[in-house]
């Protein structure tokens, strides 16, 4: 089973959140670019896969679409993908001011 968690922030930019998460989790992010998602940041390590990206992603009609339209106030998203539930990861992310847990899916 894999856990997918979504966090959002309306107060931080993507680069600010990368800096904050790096300090809390001791991970290294690399910047990536995707036609579908735009510029995002990726870290892989002890906790699994962590991605930070804007909620606004490039749309087909030259208008931005929301990656999570159910959370329009979240300007920046933090997405985690872990092979099992990671309570330590979620506890550490929970200490970051302005970062809100938006949801979890397990498959």
C-alpha positions in Angstrom: 0.0 0.0 0.0 1.2 3.5 -0.8 0.3 6.7 1.0 -0.2 9.9 -0.9 -0.6 13.1 1.2 -1.3 16.6 0.0 -0.4 19.7 1.9 -1.0 23.3 0.9 0.2 26.8 1.7 -1.3 30.2 0.9 1.5 32.0 2.7 4.7 30.5 1.2 6.2 30.5 -2.2 7.6 27.3 -3.6 11.2 28.3 -3.0 10.4 29.4 0.6 8.7 26.0 1.2 11.7 24.2 -0.2 14.0 26.0 2.2 11.7 25.3 5.2 11.2 21.6 4.4 14.9 21.2 3.8 15.6 22.5 7.3 12.9 20.3 8.9 13.6 17.0 7.1 17.3 17.3 6.0 16.5 16.4 2.3 17.8 17.9 -0.9 15.4 19.1 -3.6 16.2 19.3 -7.3 14.3 21.6 -9.6 12.5 19.9 -12.4 10.4 21.2 -15.3 7.4 19.5 -16.8 5.1 20.5 -19.7 2.1 19.4 -17.6 3.1 20.7 -14.1 5.5 23.5 -14.9 8.5 24.0 -12.5 8.4 21.8 -9.4 10.9 20.6 -6.8 11.6 16.9 -6.0 13.3 15.2 -3.1 13.7 11.5 -2.6 15.1 9.9 0.5 14.3 8.3 3.8 10.7 9.4 3.8 9.9 8.6 0.2 9.1 11.1 -2.5 8.4 14.7 -1.7 7.3 17.3 -4.3 6.7 21.0 -4.0 4.9 22.8 -6.8 2.6 25.7 -7.5 -1.1 24.8 -7.5 -1.5 26.8 -10.7 -0.2 24.6 -13.6 0.0 25.4 -17.3 -3.4 24.9 -19.1 -4.1 23.9 -22.6 -5.7 27.2 -23.5 -2.8 29.4 -22.2 -4.8 29.9 -18.9 -3.5 28.3 -15.7 -5.5 25.4 -14.3 -5.4 24.3 -10.6 -3.7 21.0 -9.8 -6.0 20.7 -6.8 -9.2 22.7 -7.8 -10.8 21.6 -4.6 -8.3 23.8 -2.7 -8.1 27.1 -4.7 -6.6 29.1 -1.8 -3.5 26.9 -1.7 -0.9 28.7 -3.8 1.8 26.1 -3.3 1.4 22.3 -2.8 3.6 19.8 -1.1 2.9 16.2 -2.2 4.3 13.1 -0.4 4.4 9.6 -1.7 5.5 7.0 0.9 5.4 3.2 0.8 3.8 3.1 4.2 2.3 5.7 6.6 5.1 7.9 7.9 4.0 9.5 11.2 7.4 11.1 11.7 7.2 12.8 8.3 3.8 14.2 9.0 4.7 15.3 12.5 7.7 17.3 11.2 5.7 18.8 8.3 3.0 19.7 10.9 5.5 22.0 12.6 5.9 24.3 9.6 3.8 27.4 10.1 1.5 28.1 7.2 1.5 24.5 5.8 -1.9 22.7 6.0 -2.6 19.0 5.5 -5.3 18.9 2.8 -5.8 15.2 2.4 -4.6 11.6 2.2 -5.2 8.7 -0.1 -3.9 5.1 0.3 -3.7 2.7 -2.6 
